[in-house]
Amino acid sequence: MAVSNIDFTSPNVQYTYDLSNNTIFEKNPENYINALGIQQLKTIGNSFLLDVYLSSGNVVEYHYHPNATEVLYCITGAITASLVNPFTKERKQFSLGSGQVVCFPQGWLHDAKATEDDTHLLAVHDTPELQTVWFSDLLRLLPAEQLAYMYCLNESEIKDALQPIHDTVVIGPPRNCERDRQFSGARSAHENMTFQRFPHNLDD
């Protein structure tokens, strides 16, 4: 269906593509996502690929695809992935290693966190043009006063908690995460401390 208008007798028909030519998000050199859809490869048919690279502790944030089911294949490394089942109102979590897959049905909220460095994932979607709703966009765009009113929450606490989210996160934690810097600073200070060695015999 997606390739029905292609003249396959033409010598100009494209059958190959280098995904590294279409990086759609990069947090740093170890954490980034390449994409391949019909805009890059007209012969791809009813498919959209996300080529995901993660280092340990990095997570593709919660999101859902209104127009596609996703099959996530772990090529190398390891992840924990979770989904929210809208029928049972339950969150399920799965551990995946190399060669294993998890399926996220169309419209279901899901995420994936690397538990090893050099994790490489391939996400396959049954649409040539993928739509994605990122949870960070919901958090930063929904008015705090409405959230507070709807769910009987403290508006100022909501504003303070969500204030650092200025952009779509995609791969978290964000590069400018103050929490991580504070933790790293505290850990470094602890590691650099010198301790006085007390004698075993207090009379010495």
Buried (B, 14 or more C-beta within 10 A) or exposed (E): EBBEEEEEEEEEEEEEBEBEEBEEBBBEEBBBBBBBBBEBBBBBBEBBBBBBBBBBBBBBBBBBBEBBBBEBBBEBBBBBBBBBEEEEEEEEEBEBEEEBBBEBBBEBBBBBBBBBBEBBBBBBBBBBEBEBEBBBBEBBEEEBEEBBEEEEEEBEEBBEEBEEBEEBBBBBBBEEBEEEEEEEEEEEEEEEEEEEEEEEEEEE
